[in-house]
């Protein structure tokens, strides 16, 4: 391979991945600035960062679509809330909580065909430290809105896709 061919190939890779990665990184940094830094938030930001990178850089596969990621995070929210309320009654040990959150989220997202592993770690972050329930819900909602913005920006800036096709991201069969 000649040097000019190598540079051309590298330039294509640079253009296809630099802007989407920049969008994902800036988005997670902005959301992190809004919320306080706790260990559980850092774990949640890490899982959201992985999801943001997937949304910004992968073109088309069912498991990398906005619909799949949103459904998996909603499942994580619901399972985490149910376990939170269960713990108000029973006060389960941390290891059992972690087992239940990972098992239940993983099996449910698999069954609804929306498997997205970073959502599982987002659910795990709920049990790492005690926190205000309302703050956690705000954080999850902010992350879901962030994913929509990331995918929209990716559509319009780096993938040069039609905006009218963006709404298909919310459909399961897209």
C-alpha positions as CSV (number, residue, x, y, z in Angstrom):
1,X,0.0,0.0,0.0
2,X,1.4,3.4,-1.0
3,X,1.8,6.2,1.5
4,X,-0.9,8.3,-0.2
5,X,-3.4,5.4,-0.1
6,X,-2.6,4.9,3.6
7,X,-3.3,8.6,4.3
8,X,-6.5,8.6,2.3
9,X,-7.7,5.5,4.2
10,X,-6.7,7.1,7.5
11,X,-8.5,10.3,6.6
12,X,-11.7,8.4,5.9
13,X,-11.5,6.6,9.2
14,X,-10.8,9.9,10.9
15,X,-13.8,11.6,9.4
16,X,-16.1,8.7,10.1
17,X,-15.1,8.4,13.8
18,X,-13.7,11.7,15.1
19,X,-17.0,13.7,15.0
20,X,-19.2,10.9,16.4
21,X,-16.7,10.2,19.2
22,X,-16.4,13.9,19.9
23,X,-20.3,14.2,20.2
24,X,-20.4,11.2,22.5
25,X,-17.6,12.5,24.8
26,X,-19.0,16.1,25.0
27,X,-22.5,14.8,25.7
28,X,-21.4,12.6,28.6
29,X,-19.1,15.4,30.0
30,X,-22.1,17.9,29.9
31,X,-24.4,15.5,31.8
32,X,-21.6,14.7,34.3
33,X,-21.2,18.5,35.0
34,X,-24.9,18.7,35.9
35,X,-24.9,15.9,38.5
36,X,-22.8,15.5,41.6
37,X,-19.9,13.0,41.5
38,X,-20.5,9.8,43.5
39,X,-19.2,6.4,42.8
40,X,-22.6,5.2,41.6
41,X,-22.9,8.2,39.3
42,X,-19.5,7.5,37.8
43,X,-20.5,3.9,37.1
44,X,-23.7,5.2,35.5
45,X,-21.7,7.7,33.4
46,X,-19.4,4.9,32.3
47,X,-22.3,2.8,31.1
48,X,-23.9,5.9,29.5
49,X,-20.6,6.7,27.8
50,X,-20.4,3.2,26.3
51,X,-24.0,3.6,25.0
52,X,-23.2,7.1,23.7
53,X,-20.2,5.8,21.8
54,X,-22.3,2.9,20.3
55,X,-25.0,5.4,19.2
56,X,-22.5,7.8,17.7
57,X,-20.3,5.4,15.8
58,X,-22.3,2.4,14.7
59,X,-24.4,2.7,11.6
60,X,-27.1,0.1,11.4
61,X,-27.7,-3.0,13.4
62,X,-30.7,-3.7,15.5
63,X,-28.8,-3.8,18.7
64,X,-27.2,-0.4,18.1
65,X,-30.5,1.5,17.4
66,X,-31.9,4.1,19.6
67,X,-35.1,2.0,20.1
68,X,-33.1,-0.9,21.5
69,X,-31.0,1.3,23.8
70,X,-34.0,3.3,25.2
71,X,-35.9,0.1,25.9
72,X,-33.0,-1.5,27.7
73,X,-32.5,1.6,29.9
74,X,-36.2,1.7,30.7
75,X,-36.1,-1.9,31.7
76,X,-33.1,-1.1,33.9
77,X,-35.0,1.8,35.5
78,X,-38.1,-0.4,36.2
79,X,-36.1,-3.3,37.6
80,X,-34.0,-1.0,39.7
81,X,-37.1,0.8,41.1
82,X,-38.8,-2.5,41.9
83,X,-35.7,-3.8,43.8
84,X,-35.4,-0.4,45.5
85,X,-38.9,-0.7,46.9
86,X,-38.4,-4.4,47.7
87,X,-35.4,-3.4,49.8
88,X,-37.5,-0.9,51.8
89,X,-39.5,-3.9,53.0
90,X,-36.9,-6.7,53.2
91,X,-33.4,-5.1,53.2
92,X,-31.6,-7.6,51.1
93,X,-27.8,-8.0,51.2
94,X,-25.8,-6.1,48.5
95,X,-24.7,-9.3,46.8
96,X,-28.2,-10.5,46.4
97,X,-29.3,-7.1,45.1
98,X,-26.5,-7.1,42.5
99,X,-27.4,-10.7,41.5
100,X,-31.1,-9.8,41.1
101,X,-30.5,-6.5,39.2
102,X,-28.0,-8.1,36.7
103,X,-30.1,-11.3,36.2
104,X,-33.5,-9.6,35.9
105,X,-32.3,-6.8,33.6
106,X,-30.3,-9.2,31.4
107,X,-33.1,-11.7,31.0
108,X,-35.8,-9.1,30.4
109,X,-33.9,-7.1,27.8
110,X,-33.0,-10.4,26.1
111,X,-36.7,-11.5,26.1
112,X,-37.9,-8.2,24.6
113,X,-35.1,-8.3,22.0
114,X,-33.4,-5.1,23.2
115,X,-30.2,-6.5,24.6
116,X,-27.8,-3.7,25.5
117,X,-25.2,-4.6,28.2
118,X,-24.4,-1.0,29.3
119,X,-28.0,-0.7,30.6
120,X,-27.2,-3.6,33.0
121,X,-24.3,-1.7,34.5
122,X,-26.6,1.4,34.8
123,X,-29.0,-0.7,36.8
124,X,-26.1,-1.9,39.0
125,X,-25.1,1.7,39.8
126,X,-28.4,2.1,41.5
127,X,-27.4,-0.2,44.3
128,X,-23.8,0.9,44.9
129,X,-24.6,3.7,47.3
130,X,-27.8,5.2,48.8
131,X,-29.1,8.2,47.0
132,X,-32.2,10.3,46.6
133,X,-34.7,8.3,44.4
134,X,-35.8,11.5,42.6
135,X,-32.3,12.4,41.7
136,X,-31.7,9.0,40.2
137,X,-34.9,9.3,38.1
138,X,-33.8,12.7,36.9
139,X,-30.4,11.3,35.9
140,X,-31.9,8.4,34.0
141,X,-34.3,10.7,32.1
142,X,-31.4,13.1,31.3
143,X,-29.4,10.2,30.0
144,X,-32.3,9.0,27.8
145,X,-32.7,12.5,26.4
146,X,-29.0,12.7,25.9
147,X,-29.1,9.5,23.8
148,X,-31.7,10.9,21.5
149,X,-29.7,14.1,21.1
150,X,-26.5,12.1,20.4
151,X,-28.2,10.0,17.8
152,X,-29.8,13.1,16.2
153,X,-26.5,14.9,16.0
154,X,-24.8,11.8,14.6
155,X,-27.5,11.6,11.9
156,X,-27.0,15.3,10.9
157,X,-23.3,15.8,11.3
158,X,-21.3,12.7,10.5
159,X,-23.5,10.1,8.9
160,X,-25.2,12.6,6.6
161,X,-28.5,10.8,6.8
162,X,-31.9,12.3,6.1
163,X,-33.5,13.9,9.2
164,X,-36.9,12.5,8.0
165,X,-35.4,9.0,8.6
166,X,-34.3,9.8,12.2
167,X,-37.8,9.0,13.6
168,X,-37.4,5.4,12.3
169,X,-34.8,5.0,15.1
170,X,-37.7,4.8,17.5
171,X,-39.3,1.9,15.7
172,X,-38.4,-1.7,16.5
173,X,-38.3,-2.9,13.0
174,X,-36.0,-0.2,11.6
